[in-house]
Amino acid sequence: MGLKSIFDGLYIDQLIQKNEQGEFILYPHGLMGRGYILPAEREPAIRQRLRLTMLLSLIVGTSYGLFALRVIDSGQVVSPLGWLLVIATAALLVGGILFYQSRLANGLQPLSGPQPSTGEWFRRGRRARPAWTYWFSAIAGVVLLLMSVAAIAVGMSDNDYFIVGCGVFLVVVSVLGAWDGILGLKERGGG
């Protein structure tokens, strides 16, 4: 299993799905946007661009996160203008990624008719993913849940409410990830 199949299984197969007629449908913004009919001849190129987008997003997001942590842990008082600059940089990075992904749909025909419900969209996404991603989601969700509870306990003992807040956020993320994995395993086992 290579890096390409991991990207496809966790990200790209959610954004490029097949409808009942066997046509490829591109959802450049996932649940936040509409679907577009993707001609079969353009599908490999769009997949490659989505892989590049994900890789760049991971690199930029990780670098930005490390930079933000460095600023927070520097021990120096950051001026409101400095915080504004940090927040504006984050907004600019997210906006750039969203703009780039919206450009993927240029020249494609939008889907007519109603958008699928959120539940149906998630079911389609789970059907598009390989079985290993369900196991990964379930196991990683449980491990992250345990780590999050430990972080909350440490944060509470140290009166560090930033750590407690991060731990609570990670509890929500881990429960959602584990739940998605369990639902995928159930759906795959039942069908």
Secondary structure, DSSP 8 states (H G I E B T S, - for coil): --HHHHHIIIIIHHHEEE-TTS-EEE-TTGGGS--EEE-TTTHHHHHHHHHHHHHHHHHHHHHHHHHHHHHHTT-S---HHHHHHHHHHHHHHHHHHHHHHHHTTTT-EE--S----HHHHHHHHHHHS-HHHHHHHHHHHHHHHHHHHHHHHHHHHTT-HHHHHHHHHHHHHHHHHHHHHHHHHHHHHH-
